[in-house]
Amino acid sequence: MTLPSDMAAAVKGAVQGGDYASSSEVVREALRDWKLKRSLQLKEMEALKADIDKGLIDLTQGRVQDFNIDRIVARGRRLLAAR
């Protein structure tokens, strides 16, 4: 594996600074962080796709209204007033 010079320097600095015992530790932690981030991204994508599918079903079944900014603002104001 080859890293760009700035990344290699960051790894070396982390080891020399005492944050890690070896460059392998730095890479392992980076991979663990990447896997966690990727897992969260995939879950968010699944939730977004589910919301889109629900919206498309609502659309095909006629459960939508035309966009009306005045109605949206009025509803927001009512919700705020109810707090």
C-alpha positions in Angstrom: 0.0 0.0 0.0 1.3 3.5 -0.9 0.1 6.6 0.7 0.4 10.2 -0.6 3.3 12.0 1.1 1.0 14.2 3.3 -0.8 11.1 4.6 2.4 9.2 5.2 3.7 12.2 7.1 0.6 12.4 9.2 0.9 8.7 10.1 4.6 9.1 10.9 3.8 12.1 13.0 1.2 10.3 15.0 3.6 7.5 15.7 6.5 9.8 16.6 4.2 11.9 18.7 3.4 8.9 20.8 -0.3 8.6 19.9 0.3 5.2 18.4 2.9 2.5 18.7 3.2 1.8 15.0 1.9 2.9 11.6 -0.1 -0.3 11.5 -2.1 0.9 14.5 -2.8 4.2 12.8 -4.1 2.3 9.7 -6.2 -0.1 11.7 -7.9 2.7 13.6 -8.5 4.6 10.4 -10.1 1.5 8.9 -12.3 1.0 11.9 -13.4 4.6 11.7 -14.0 4.3 8.0 -16.1 1.1 8.5 -18.2 2.8 11.1 -18.7 5.9 8.9 -19.6 3.7 5.9 -22.1 1.7 7.9 -23.8 4.9 9.1 -23.9 6.2 5.5 -25.5 3.0 4.3 -28.1 3.1 7.0 -28.9 6.7 6.1 -29.1 5.8 2.5 -31.5 2.9 3.2 -33.7 5.3 5.3 -33.7 7.8 2.5 -34.7 5.2 -0.1 -37.5 4.0 2.2 -38.8 7.6 2.5 -38.6 8.0 -1.3 -40.5 4.8 -1.8 -43.1 5.9 0.7 -43.5 9.2 -1.1 -43.8 7.5 -4.5 -46.5 5.2 -3.1 -48.3 8.2 -1.6 -48.1 9.9 -5.0 -49.5 7.0 -7.0 -52.3 6.6 -4.5 -53.3 10.3 -4.6 -52.2 11.1 -1.0 -50.4 14.4 -2.0 -51.3 18.0 -2.1 -50.1 20.7 -4.4 -47.2 22.7 -3.0 -48.6 25.8 -1.2 -46.1 27.9 0.7 -48.8 29.9 2.4 -50.3 26.8 3.8 -46.9 25.6 5.0 -46.1 28.9 6.7 -49.5 29.0 8.4 -49.1 25.4 9.7 -45.6 26.3 11.0 -46.9 29.3 12.8 -49.7 27.2 14.4 -47.2 24.6 15.5 -45.0 27.3 17.0 -47.9 29.0 18.8 -49.0 25.7 20.3 -45.6 25.3 22.0 
